[in-house]
Amino acid sequence: MQGVVGSLRRYGQPVLALVALATLAGGGIAYFTAQPDWASALWSTGTGLVLLALAAEIVHSLLQGRFGLDVIAGLSMAAALAFGEPLAGNIVALMYAGGQQLENFAEGRARREMTALLGRTARTAMRYAREGLEEVPIEMLMPSERILVRRGEVVPVDGRLAAGRADIDMSALTGEALPARFFAGNDVPSGGTSIGAAFDLDVVRTAADSTYAGIVRLVEQAQESKAPMVRLADRYALWFLALTVLIAGGAWWMSGDPLRALAVLVVATPCPLILAVPVAIISGMSRAASLGVLIKSGGALERLARVRTAVLDKTGTMTSGKAGVVEIRTVDGIDPEDMLRLAASLDQASNHVSAEALVQSARERGMALSSPTDIVETPGSGVAGRIDGRSLVVGGSDFVRGRCSSGNPYALGRDLPPGTAVVAVGIDGAVAGIILLSDQIRDDAHSTIAAFRAAGVTRFVLASGDHDDAVRAAGRSLGVDEAIGNLLPAEKVEVVIAEGRKASVMMIGDGVNDAPALAAADVGVAMGARGAAASSESADVVLLVDHLARLPAALMVAQRTRRIALQSVAVGLSLSLVAMVAAALGHLPPVQGALLQEVIDVAVILNALRALRVPAGIRSHRQE
């Protein structure tokens, strides 16, 4: 049964719409050429064929335990045939079959932003082999292999740029208008399109585990999802059907005219609920995707619209997640910039996280680093060597003090900000100074919280496993309502649950160690789509672009989508109820009622498509 119904949905709906239109037009020609019997036969045939398909759909729904409002459409067509009004039945048949096609068209337009992702998946890649380059399916690529990405090709897997520079168009993934530029050693996510010279890429992840594959899986889940609001029709189907039958039966009993009952059934066909809500939900999800925020389901979009509390992870979410230079303290006579350049030059020989932070900070400042010589590294403590003929030692305070004949790094380390790491530097046997490293607040964190407040989020909680003093300092800087540190993953879950008892709560984290808290929240938001975060089933929403401001923009999209969907339902059903009363009183014959209902259907679907538009407030967030 399920296969038959599925085939009917895929191939039969366009045919049924054409049949209903053809029989309606053919019957009209026969009627106006004085052949009423042929007209009646054609109209009855069109009505009967659509009714049979609808009956199969209804039976399939009932077997799955669902009761939908399409029962009313079936009743109206059956009643039209029984009461000798085939023209009204044929119009209802066209309304139903055409409405399904209109919904398919509207959803197809609304899905454009998401399905654009699915059509861009790379199939093959140029892999380096002993004999040279060979074209292989991307499923064969393994970590540590090297591939060539040519101009115009989609990056097939996550990798690391081997050398030179790569210019990548990331707009399909992130909504960014300007291309992204990557340099040697940078990680390059899959899914972007090369718009510059060809480049070599060292494979980091298989195709199945890469960023783009994760995004595609999320898109497919989102397209197959059904929002709770979409099931609004099913929840209220029974009482609406009872009300319709009551009004139709009452009109027949009071007037003695069965056509009044038919007219009530015709105008009661609740296409505003059947069609408009899914169109609005898909439109909203599509609009959020164009902003770089992928909402995995219609239900997640609805819950996002009701969020009033945000629980925020600190490291990697409200901060950059990487240590950066926040201050340089030197002894008299030492230039801070020169000391940083020398220390970073030596630290090129180390893979310690602090060393990487120094090198990155120096390069961001445009410093030309020298090559180190005579390198001796003590793992976990520091490194010694020579730079430009000078003796240098860089590392922890004890490590540097023990290798210098004068000076004390601790003398420079008073009044350190919470959460600060210290890198000491010695030059030519004397302590030269210290460099303070810290995980810095993201540039867009403050504006994002302000935007969330403007969108209706009233409470913010910073929850982190980091040291309590560092979390509280970050909380004061961000202006959150509460900051809690030293939390284990299970304790984060407790925080989310406690906040959820007071209001609908959203948890924003990195999607990996925050997975339990993401799952516990009404809406879990994963920062970034790379690696495990992309495929995490814990998150309801995935931020595809590294701009926090897109999240409040997506929240505004969700709120607007929900308003539009409810407007479509309220206005559509109100008009239907008014028409039902008019039909019951004899002011609206069946044929005119069917035509009026068609106008109502078109109006509410066009209204639902407004969710595709980007209002000025949301557009300004996208430009950040």
N, C-alpha and C positions, 0 to 999 in steps of 0.2 A: 504493500500500500504506500509506504513512504517513498519508494522509488518512483511509483506512478505519479504521486502528487508532486514530487520534485520535478519530474519531466514536464508535467502540466505547467508548473510555475515558470520553468525556464523557456519552454518553447510554445506552450499553449496560450499564454496570456496575450501576446501580440496577435495571434491568429483569432482568438476570441474577440478581441477589440475590433479587428477588421470585419469579422463576421457580423458582429452587432451593428457596426456602421453600415455594412453593405445591405443587410436585411432592412435596416431602418430606411435607408435611401431607396432601395428597391420597392419597399412597401409604399413609400410616399409617392413614387412615380406611378405605381399601380393604382393607388387611391385617386390621384388627380387625373388619371386616364379612364376613370369610371370602371375600375376592376376591383371592387372592394373585397371580393373573396380572395383574390391573389394577395392583396395588401395584408389582409388578416393572416393568411397563411405564412407570408414572409416574416411578419412581425412575431408571430407565434414561434416560428422556427428559430429565429435569433434569440428570443427570450429563453426558449427551452434548452438550447445548446449551452448558453452561459449558466443557466440554472443547474444543469447536470454537472458542469465543472465546479460550480460553487458548492453543490451538495457533496462532491467528493472531498473538497477542502474542509467542509464542516465536519464530515465523518472522521477525517484524519485528525482534526483538532480534538474532537470529543474522545477519540481513542487514546490521545495523549493527555487527557484530563484537562483540556483547555476549552473554555466556552467563550466564543467571541461574538462581537456585534454584527459580524457578517450574516448571522442568522436572520436579522431583520431584512437585509437585502434579499435573502432567499425567500422569506415570507412575502415580501412585496411583489416579487416576480411570480411566485406561485399564485398569489391572490389575483394578480392582474390576468393571468391565464384563466383562472377559475371564474372570474366575474366578467369575462368577455371584453377585457380591455388590453388587447395585445400591444397596442401602440404605447401605452404607459409602461407595460412590461419591458418592451424593447428599449425604451429610453432609460429605464432603470438598469437594464443589462449593459447598455453602452456606458452608463455612468459608472457602474461597478468595474467593468473590464477596462474602460478608458482611464478610470481613476487609478487602477493598479499600474497601468503603463505610465501615467503622469507621475506617480510616486517613483517608479523606476528611473524615469528621466531626471526627476528632481534629485534623487539620491545619487545618481551617477554624476550630476554636476557638483553636488556637495562633496563627493568623495575625491574630487579631482586632486586636491593637495596630497591626500594619502596614497592614492593609487599611482601617482607620479613616481613615488618611491619604488613601488613594486616593479615598474617597467624598466628600471635602470640597473638591474642586477647584472653584474658581469658574469659571463659564462666561461671564458677562457682567459689565460694569462701567458705572457712570454717569459719562460723560465730559463735561467742560465744552466747549461749542461756542459759536459766535456767537449761535445762537438760544436758548441755554440748555443744559440737560442733555439728553444723548441716551444711550440704552442701546446699547452696542456689544459685540461679542465681545471677550474679553480679548486675543485674538491681534492685534487692531487697535491696541492701545495702544502708544504710542511714547514714548521718553524725552522729558522736558520738558512732556508733556501733564499736565493736572490732572484728577483724578477725585474723585468724592464716595463715601465709604464710610459706609454707614448702619448703624445698630444691628442686630446680628444677622448682618451680612454677613461673608463671608470676604475678607480682604485679597487682591486678585487678583494683584498684582505688587509687587515691591520698590519702595519709594518713600520720599519724605522728607516729614515732616509739615509742611504749609504754615503752620499757625497753631494756637494753642490747645493742647489736650491730647487724647490718645487713650488709652483703656483697652482693651487687647487681651488676650483669652484665648489664651494660647500653649500650653495643656496638651496639645493633640493633637500638637504638634511637639516639645515639650521635656519634658513630664511635670510641669511646674510647676503646683502647685495654685492659687497666687495669680496674679491677672492682672498683666500688665506695663503700666507707664504710660510713655507717650512724650510729649515736649514738642516745641514748634516747633523745626524744624531737625534733629530726631532721625531717623535712618534706621529705617524700619518694614519688617520682613521680611514677605513674603507667607505666607499659610497660616494666620495667626491669625484669630480671630473678634472683631469689634468688639462690646464689651459696654457701651459708653458712648454719649455723644452722637455724632452724625454728625460727620465731619471731612473736610477736604480733603487729598488726598495728591498730591504731585508725582511723576510716574512717573520712576524712575531706570533701571530695566531692563525689557526686554520680558518678556512672559509666559514665553517659552521659556528665557530666561536667568535668571529669578528664583529665589529661594531654594526656594520650594515646588516648582517644576517640577523642580529638581535632586533634591530629596528624593524626589519621586514616581518619578523615573527610577531612583534607587538602590533604592527599595522593590521596583519591578518586577524589577530585576536580582536582588535577594535572593530573591524568591519563585520565580524560575525556576532558581535555582542548585541544584546537586546536590553535596553534600559528599563528600569522599573517604571518610569513614566510611560514608556511605550506600552507596557502591560496595563496602563490605566484603563484602556478600553475593556480588557478582559475582566478587571476587577469590578467595574461598574456595569458590565454587560447584562447581568441578571435583572437588576432593578430597572435599568433603562428599557429592557425588553418588556418587563412587566408594565411599566408606565405606558409604553407604546401600545401594547395590547389593550390596556385599560381604556386609553383614550379612543383607540379605534373601535373597540367593542361598544363603548358608551355612545360614540357618534352614530354607529349603526343602530343601536337599540333605540336611541332617542328620535332618530330621523326615519328609520326604516329603510335607509338607502345604503346598500353595501358599498357603493362607490366612495362614500365618505370614509369608510374604514380603509379602503384601498388607498385613498389620497393621504391619509394619516401615515400608513405604512411606507408609502413612497417618500414622503418628506422626512421620515424619521431615520432613514438610512444614515448612520453616524460616521460618514467618511471623515469629518474633522478629527475624530479620535483615531480612526483606522489609518489615516494617511499623514496628517499634518505633524503629529508628534515625532514619528521616526525621521521624517524629513528634517525637522528642526534639530533633533539630536545629532544626526549625522553631519548637518551643516556646521554645528558648533564644534564638533570634534575635528572637522576639516579645517575650520578657521584656526583652532588652537595649534594644529599641526603646522600650519603655515607660519606660525609665530615661533616654531622651534620647540613646542611642548606637545608631546604625544600622550594623549589620554587613552588608556587601554580599553575602556568600555564606556558605554552610555551611562551605566550605573555610576561609574566613577565621576563622570561629568556632572551628574545630578548631585552627588554628595559634595563635590568640590564647590558647587554653587551655594551650599548651606554652611560652609566652614566659617567658624567664628574664633577658633583658637589655633595658633600655630606653635608646634614644638619644633625647635630648630637644633640640629647638630651644629657643633662649632667647627671642628677641624675639617677642612675641605668643603664646607657648606657656606658658613658665614665668614670663614677665613680662606686664604688661598690654598691652605693645605701643605705649603712648602715654606721652609724657613727663608727669611730674607733679611738683609742688613737694615737695621733700624737706627743704629747709632755707631759712631766710631770715636773712641776716646784714646788720645795719644799723650805721651809725655812731651814736655816742652822741646821744640825744635824739630819735631817729626810732623811731616805733612800727612793728614789723614788719607787723602786720595792716593798718595804715593805708597803709603803703608798697605792700603787695600790692594793696590795693583801688585805689589811684591808678594803679599800673602796669597792672592789668588793665583799668581803665576806658579808658586810652589805647590799649591793645592791641586793643580792640574794632575799631579802624580798620584793623588789619593782618590778613592771612591767613597770616602766617608760622606754622610749626608751634609755635614757642616761644610766640608770642602766643596761639594757641588754647589751649595748655596753661595759661597764666596765667589766661585768662578762665574756663576750665573749673574750675580750682582755686578761684578766687574765688567762683564760683557755688555750688560744692559746700559752701563754708563759709558760705553764706547772705548774702554781701555784696551790698549794693545798689550797683550800678555807675552812675557818672555818664556823661553824654554828652561825648565829646571835641570840642574845637574847634581851629581853626588848625592842622590836621594837616599835617605834612610828613614823608613816609616816604622813606627811602633803602633801596631794595630790597636785601635780604640783609644789611643792617647794623643798622637800627633805625628808630625813629619818634619824632618830636617833636610836641608840641602843648600844649594847655592843658586842665586838669581843675579844675573848681570854682574858677577864677580863679588857679590856680597853674601855673607853667611846668614841664613834665615832658619828660624824654627817657628812652627805654627801648630797650635793644638790647645789642650786644656791648660788651665792656669798652673797647676802643679808641674806638668810636663815642661812648660816653657820656663818657669822659674828655676827648675832644676838644671837647665842648660844655659842659663844666663848668669853672668858674674855680677850684674847689678840690676836693680829695679825689682818691683814686686807687682805682679798683675792684680793682686787683691786690693791694692791701694786705689786702683782705678775702678773697682767693681762695687762701690758703695751705691746704695739707693737704686738698685736694679728694678726695672718694671717687672710685674708678675709674668711668669712664663717665658722669661728671657734666657737664652743660652749665650755663653761667653766663649769666644775664641781669642786666645792670647797670642801675641806676635812678638818675637824677639829678633832684633837685627844686629848683626856683628857683636853678639855676646851681651847685649843689653836689652832689657824689656822696652819695647817701643810703644805698646799700647794694647788695647783690647777692642774687639769688634763684637757688637751685640746683635744677636740673631733672634728673630721672633716670627711666629706664624701670624702674618698681618691680616687685619680686617679687610675684606674685599672692598674695592672702591665703590661698588654698587650696593653694598649691604645696607647702608643707612637709607638710601633712596628706596630700596625695595621694601623695607619695613614700613616706611611712610606710605608707599603705594598700597601695601596690604591694608594698612589702617584706613586709607581712603576708600578701599573696596569693601570695608565692613568687618575686617578681622580686628577683634577688640583686645585680644590677649596674646602675649608672646612669652614663651618659655625657652631659655637656652639650656639644653641638656647635653652634657658631654662627659666622656671618660677622662678628659684632661684634668690637670690639677685644679683644685677648687679655686685657688686665688687667681689663676689665669682665666678661668671661665667667668668669675665674677667681674674681673677687669674688662673682659670683652663685653659682658652684659651691660656694664655701666656705659661703655662706649656706644653700644647699639641702642641703648634706651629700652631694653626689654623689661617686662614686668617681673620676671624671676629668672635667676641663673643658678644652675645646679651642676657641680662638678663631681669628679671621682665616681662616675656611674658605670657599673657593669651593664652589659647588654640587657640582662633581665631587669635591672633597676630602671633602665630607660623605658622598658615596656610598662612598668608600674606607673611611671610618670605620665605616659600617654593615656593609660586606662583611667587614672585619677582625673586628668583633664577632660577626658571624654565623658565623664559623668556629669560635667557641668555644661558642656557645649560640644557641638560638632568639631572634631579636632583633625588637623592636618599635621603630619610628621614629615619634615624635610631632612633627608640624610643622604649618605653616599651610596646607599643601596647594597652595601656588602655587610659591614659589621653592624649596620643599623637595621638589617632585614627584619628581626623580630619586632622592633618598634614600628617599622613601616607597615607590617602586617596587622599590628594591633590598632593602628589609627583608622579613623573613618576614611581618610585619604592618605596614602603613602606616596611621597614624591622622591624619586631617585635623582640625584644630581649627576648628569652625564649619562651617555648611553654606551660607554666603553666597557668591554669585558663582561664581568658578572652582572654589573648594574643593568646592562641592556636586556639580559635574559631573566632577570630576577622576577619571580612571580609575586614577590612580596609588595612591589611598588605598583600603585594604580596609575601613576603619572611619571613620565620620564622627561627630564629636561635635556633636549638634544644639543643645545648651544650654551656656551659658558657665559650666559647673561642672566643673573638672578631676576632682573626686571621683567623677564618674560613670564615669570610665574604669576605675579599679580595681574598681568595682562590676560593670562589664561583664566584666572579666577573671574575676571570681569566678563570674559567671553562665556564662561559657564553660567554666570548669573543672568546674563542677557539671553542666552539660549533658553534657559528654563522659563524666563518671563515670556518669551515669544511663544514657546510651546503651550504654556498655560493660557496665554491670550488666544491662541488659535482654538484651543479646546473650548474655552469659555464663550467666545464670540460665535464659533461655529454651532455649538449645541444650543446656545440661546436663540440663534436665528432658526434652528431646526424646531425648537419647542414652540416658537411663535408661529412658524409655518404649520405645525401640527394642530395647534388650536384653530388657526384659520381654516385648515382643511376639515377639521371636525365640525365647524360651524357652516360648512358648505361654501366658503368663499374661495376655495382653491381646488379645482378639479385635478384628477390624477395626472394628466399630461402636463399641465402647467406646473404642478407641484414637482414633478420629476425634473423639469427644466430649471426650476428655481433651486432645487437641491444641487444640481450640477454647478450652478453659478456659485453657490456657497462653498462647494468643494474646491473649486479653482481659487477662490479668494483666500481661503485659509491656507492652502498649500503655498501660494505666492507669499503670504505673510510669514509662513515658516521659513521660507528661503531667505528672509531678512537676516537670519543668523549667519549667513555667509559674509555679510558686510562687516567692515571694520570701522566702528565709530571713532571720532576724533581722539577721545581719551585713550582708547586702546592703541590707536595708530601711533601716538606719541611714545608709548612704551616700546613699540617695536623699533623705533628709530634710535633708541638709546644704545 
